[in-house]
């Protein structure tokens, strides 16, 4: 599970660096570039949730609500 979060964190850092590089290179990045970046992030999150679904279900079923 830690590997999943480490991978997503690394992906977020790389995506952030990419956005910063585009901003530094070109003053006006187009909305298409941002839409592609958001779509890629959404696809990565969706794939991660699909792959790790059984572990996520187990994780959230074990949460103790109101100390019961």
N, C-alpha and C positions, 0 to 999 in steps of 0.2 A: 504494500500500500504506500509505503514511503517512496518507493521508486516512481509511482504514478505522480505523486505530488512534486517530486524532484524534477520529473520530466516536464510537467506542466509549468513549473516555475522557470525552468530553463527556456522553454518555448516562449513564455511571456517576456523574459529578458531579451531574447533574440528578436521577438516582434517589436519590442520597445526600441531596441537599437536600430532596427530597420526604419521605424517611423522617424526616429531622430535623424538618421542619415538622409532620408528623403527630405525632411524639413530643412536640413542644412544645405543640401544640394539645390533644391528648388524651393523658392519661397511659396509657391502656390501648388501644393499637391492636390491633384484632382479628387473629386468625390469618388471616382471609380477606384482609385488606389485604396482609399480608406474602406470602401465597401468590400473589396477583395480581401483586405486584411481582416476585417471583422468576420467575413464569411469563412475564412480559413481557421480563425480561432474557434468559431462556433462549430465547425466540422470536427476539429480536434477534440473539443470538449465532448461533443456528441459521441465520437468514436470511443473516447476513454470511458464514458459512462456505460456505453454498450458492452465494451470488453470487460469492465470490472463490475458489472451489474450485480452478480451474486454477492460479491464482497461488500458492495455498498448497501445492499438490502440487509445483510447481516449486521453491518455497522449501525445502521439507523434503527433496526429493531431492538438493539441492545441499549438504546438510550433510555435512561431513567428519567421519567417525567414526574415532577413534583415530589420527588423523594419516595415514590412508591415502589 
